[in-house]
Amino acid sequence: MALIALMVMPSCKKPATQQDEQALTPANKEICIQLYSVRDLLKDHPIDSLLPKLAKMGYTSVEAAGYNDKDGTFYGKTPEEFKKLVEANGMAVLSSHVSHNLSDEDLKKGDFTPELDWWKATVAAHKAAGMKYIADPWIGPQKNIKDLQLYCDYLNAIGKLCADNGIKFGYHNHSYEFEKIEDQIMYDYMLTHTDPNYVFFEMDVYWVMRGAASPVAYFKQYPGRFKLLHIKDEAELGQSGMVGFDAIFNNVKISGAEGIVVEVERYNMPVLESVMESINYLKNAPFVPASYQN
């Protein structure tokens, strides 16, 4: 499948070094980091040691990807401890990725009611952690429209539960959602069969491009549905020339975005340098706004 490539001017800023890190000043832009970006470091380092480094780079909030449903913790911290730790480093707890997929038996019966008990405990933990948003990052490719419709109903029910607790609920895409199921594009079906009052979409702009689609076209077709945006590239932001970040940000108001989240999945340099290079690209890009509050 051919990729749509929107060319942008590459970043002229050299890769960041540890010496550069010491000279960084706080960001004047609201930029969240998905903590999955530093997953390799979190294997051997406590989150306590990484948050100060991310804050010093200029990240203003975090999106978690480390909720443990066995004990209700985030990166080994209780929800209250996690919130206190993030805020002690001058950042905010913005959002979290959480997934709890339907079983084959659920799909066969067409009933997701038993799964909502899991979500009740999960939402309570996220509320205690101060989360403003929860995003489901994966339901997987579906076999037919019947199963996809059940998932849409499921997402609506989770969204209603979140809304009752003061949290916004959304869905984060990859590239498989742009394939067809029974002649219908999965992503479009989800957008039109979920309730905007209960389900927003956290668009991952890189995966949209990998799905041979246009982020801006989706902004215009479904204005206001994309409350969060995952700003991602092949590796560090602005290096591949594949993603048209200028066009995306020039149309960001249409999307309904209330925040952006940097996620780095592949690295061309050490992890901390990579996430620093990515935030520096956004801080230096004139088309990236300072805030998303209307």
C-alpha positions, 0 to 999 in steps of 0.5 A, a space after each residue: 500500500 502506497 504511503 501519502 508523504 507530505 514533505 516538510 522542512 527538516 529540523 535544522 537543529 542538531 541532535 541534543 546532547 547531555 550538555 544541551 540538556 543542562 541548558 534547557 529552559 522550561 517550555 513555553 508550549 503545552 507538550 505531553 509525553 507518552 511514557 511508552 517513549 521511555 519504556 526501555 529506561 523504565 525497565 531498569 530505572 524507577 520513574 522517580 529518576 526519569 520524570 525530572 529529566 522529562 520536565 527539564 526538557 520542557 514536557 508539561 504533562 504525561 500520558 501513562 502506559 503502565 497501569 497494572 490492573 492486578 494492584 491498581 498501580 501506575 509504574 509501581 505507585 498508587 494512583 495518589 502517589 503517581 499524581 503527587 510525583 508527577 505534580 512535584 516535578 511541575 507536570 500534570 497527569 493528562 491521560 492514560 492508555 488502557 485496554 481491556 478487550 472483549 473475549 471470543 465468548 463476549 463476541 459470540 454472545 454479543 454481551 460486554 456487560 461482565 467486562 464493565 466491572 473491570 472498567 469500574 475499578 480501572 476508572 476509579 484508579 484513574 480518577 484517583 490519579 487525576 487523569 483527565 482522559 483515558 484512551 483505549 489503544 487497541 481493539 485489534 482488526 475485527 472479522 466482521 461488522 457485527 463484531 465491530 458494532 459490538 465494540 462500538 457499543 462497548 466503547 460507548 458504555 465505557 465512555 458513559 462510565 468515564 463521563 459519570 466520573 469526570 473523565 473523557 474516554 477515547 480511542 487511539 488508532 494504529 494503521 489497521 483501522 484504515 482497512 475495510 471490513 465488509 466494504 467499510 473503512 473500520 475507522 470511519 465506521 467507528 467514528 460514525 457509530 460511537 457517541 461523540 458525547 462519550 467517545 473521542 478519538 486520539 488520532 495518531 497522525 503517524 499511523 494515519 499516514 501509514 494507513 495511507 490516509 490524511 489527518 487533515 482530511 479526517 479533521 475536516 470530515 469529522 471536526 471536533 472528534 479528535 480531542 488528543 493528537 499523538 504527534 509521532 514520526 518514523 523515529 524522532 519528530 520531523 526527521 523522516 519528511 513523511 508526516 506533514 506536521 505543518 499542515 496538521 498544526 495549521 488545521 489543528 483547530 478543526 480537529 478539536 484538539 485539547 492537547 498533543 502527546 509526543 510518542 517515540 517508538 523508534 530511536 536513531 539515538 539514545 532514548 533521552 536524546 531522542 525524546 529531547 530532539 522531538 520536543 525541541 522540534 515542536 518548541 522550535 516549529 513556528 506552526 505549533 501553538 503554545 496552547 490548545 485551550 479555546 
